Amino acid sequence: MDGPVLWVGRRFRFTDKPRPFWDGICDCEVAQANENRCFSLLRGLNQKGEPSRVSWTLQPAEDGGTQVEFRHGGLHGVMGWLMKKGMSKGWQRMLERSIPMVAEGIGKGRIPPREDVIKTYRGG
């Protein structure tokens, strides 16, 4: 693949199964993309209020590996609190399962298929 797939200003949509208080659709926009360093997006462009910001920053770790710093900010009020509670386990699972699996695949020169990433995320 030539050129970047995601660039600042690019809009895209995540979809998931609908849940109470959420239709399963999340429109996003890339807010920052520094190759091998930081990626952030604005999440919830189709919802009332300001979108939240999700970011991943990579830094060298003392053991020679890479440390991933994850932040999800901009969730306010009661609905923000409910969203944070609902998403916390999913983000944790992604950081512990999906990201290491994808990083390992990229290190071997291939991007794992979506189905494999989902299976790993679910613990399969």
Residue pairs with C-beta under 8 A, 6 or more apart in sequence:
4 33
4 35
6 12
6 30
6 33
6 39
7 30
7 33
8 30
8 31
8 32
8 33
9 29
9 30
10 29
10 30
11 27
11 28
11 29
11 30
11 45
12 27
12 28
12 29
12 30
13 25
13 26
13 27
13 28
14 25
14 26
14 28
14 43
15 24
15 25
15 26
16 24
16 26
17 24
18 24
19 86
21 79
21 82
25 46
26 43
26 44
26 46
27 44
27 45
27 46
28 41
28 42
28 43
28 44
28 45
28 51
29 41
29 42
29 45
29 51
30 39
30 40
30 41
31 40
31 41
31 42
31 53
31 55
32 38
32 39
32 40
32 55
33 39
33 40
36 58
37 57
37 58
38 55
38 56
38 57
38 58
39 55
39 56
40 53
40 54
40 55
40 56
41 53
41 54
41 55
42 51
42 52
42 53
43 51
43 52
43 53
43 54
43 72
44 51
44 52
45 51
49 76
50 74
50 76
51 74
52 72
52 73
52 74
52 75
52 80
52 83
53 71
53 72
53 73
53 74
54 70
54 71
54 72
55 69
55 70
55 71
55 72
56 68
56 69
56 70
57 68
57 69
57 71
58 66
58 67
58 68
58 69
59 66
59 67
59 69
60 66
60 67
61 67
66 103
68 95
68 99
70 91
70 95
72 84
72 87
72 91
74 80
75 81
75 83
75 84
93 121
93 123
94 121
97 120
97 121
97 123
98 117
98 120
98 121
101 112
101 116
101 117
101 120
102 111
102 112
102 117
105 111
105 112
112 120
